[in-house]
């Protein structure tokens, strides 16, 4: 609840979806305007907190473009 009020929070709140674990937020940038132009994985840390091994693996998969989209019927 506090996160969107922070000065450096740059995403549109209606575009954000809270996951909590293993990543705090998925942001579908532009969703509220009807056009998603990118997706952001957002992990929130404070102080000296660091990514855990699962969060690091997710970060690396995204950076290595090992992301896919599937439709399951």
Buried (B, 14 or more C-beta within 10 A) or exposed (E): EEBEEEEEBEBBEEBBEEEEEBBBBBBBBBBEEEEEEEBBBBBEEEEEEEBEEEBEEBBEEBEEEEEEEEEEE
